[in-house]
């Protein structure tokens, strides 16, 4: 999912939320918590459909599709917002950079933001898709998911998805 094992290890014993955005849904992605952007990793891949039937049929689909991993730091914890591209949707925009180019990268592109001040508050727009796709939120062990989160339940902008503990 990450391409970088060191970053991946930060999320061991953490939690995640996978949010499928169908073509009829709102396609803007907002910050789950306050955070400072540390790096982005644009990983090349396929553009399989991310609809439920495809996710069930294609093993590790989210790891096979093109994706943009946005790593954030909040106080002494880490979380990631991962945009997963899909069929007809490889156009991802971020609030700090605009459209991510090239939309079909030939190699992994890591951009370091440690010295840049990209700081977003809870609820701020992170980015958007031009059509439906999937967003995966990863949290280290310092975050706890809200009990109200249920599989296949709609999530609305501003709805509580977890707490920092």
Residue pairs with C-beta under 8 A, 6 or more apart in sequence:
1 8
1 62
1 63
1 67
1 69
1 82
1 136
2 8
2 41
2 69
2 80
3 41
3 43
3 69
3 108
4 41
4 110
7 41
7 69
7 71
7 80
10 78
10 140
11 78
11 80
11 138
11 139
11 140
12 141
13 141
14 138
14 139
14 140
14 141
14 143
15 138
15 139
15 141
15 143
15 144
15 145
15 162
16 136
16 137
16 138
16 139
17 136
17 137
17 145
17 149
17 155
17 161
17 162
18 62
18 134
18 135
18 136
19 134
19 135
19 136
19 137
19 155
20 50
20 51
20 52
20 132
20 134
21 27
21 129
21 132
21 133
21 134
21 135
22 51
22 132
23 131
23 132
24 132
25 132
26 157
27 128
27 129
27 130
27 131
27 132
27 133
28 125
28 127
28 128
28 157
29 81
29 83
29 125
29 126
29 127
29 128
29 129
29 135
30 123
30 124
30 125
30 126
30 157
30 158
31 72
31 81
31 120
31 121
31 122
31 123
31 124
31 125
31 126
32 79
32 81
32 122
32 137
32 139
32 161
32 162
33 72
33 74
33 79
33 122
33 143
33 164
34 74
34 119
34 120
34 121
34 122
35 72
35 73
35 74
35 79
35 119
35 120
36 72
36 73
36 74
36 117
36 118
36 119
36 120
37 70
37 71
37 72
37 96
37 113
37 116
37 118
37 119
37 120
38 71
38 72
38 73
38 112
38 113
38 114
39 71
39 110
39 111
39 112
39 113
39 114
40 68
40 69
40 70
40 71
40 94
40 110
40 111
40 113
41 68
41 69
41 71
41 108
41 109
41 110
41 111
42 66
42 67
42 68
42 69
42 100
42 105
42 108
42 109
42 110
42 111
43 66
43 67
43 68
43 69
43 105
43 108
44 66
44 104
44 105
44 106
44 107
44 108
45 63
45 64
45 65
45 66
45 67
45 85
46 64
46 65
46 66
47 65
47 66
47 85
47 86
47 87
47 88
47 89
47 90
48 54
48 58
48 61
48 64
48 65
48 86
48 87
49 86
49 87
50 61
50 62
50 65
50 84
50 86
50 132
50 133
50 134
54 61
55 61
55 62
58 64
62 82
62 84
62 134
62 136
65 84
65 85
65 86
66 84
66 85
66 90
66 103
66 104
66 105
67 82
67 83
67 84
67 85
68 82
68 83
68 85
68 92
68 94
68 100
68 127
69 80
69 82
70 80
70 81
70 82
70 83
70 94
70 126
70 127
71 78
71 80
72 78
72 79
72 80
72 81
72 120
74 164
75 164
76 142
77 139
77 140
77 142
77 143
77 164
78 139
78 140
79 137
79 138
79 139
79 140
79 143
80 136
80 137
80 138
81 126
81 135
81 136
81 137
82 135
82 136
82 137
82 138
83 92
83 127
83 129
83 133
83 135
84 133
84 134
84 135
84 136
85 92
85 103
85 129
85 133
86 132
86 133
86 134
88 131
89 129
89 130
89 131
89 132
89 133
90 103
90 104
91 99
91 103
91 129
91 130
92 99
92 100
92 103
92 127
92 128
92 129
93 99
93 100
93 127
93 128
93 130
94 100
94 126
94 127
95 120
95 124
95 125
95 126
95 127
96 113
96 118
120 126
123 157
123 158
137 161
139 145
139 162
142 164
142 165
143 162
143 163
143 164
143 165
144 162
144 163
144 165
145 161
145 162
146 160
146 161
146 162
146 163
148 159
148 160
149 155
149 161
149 162
155 161
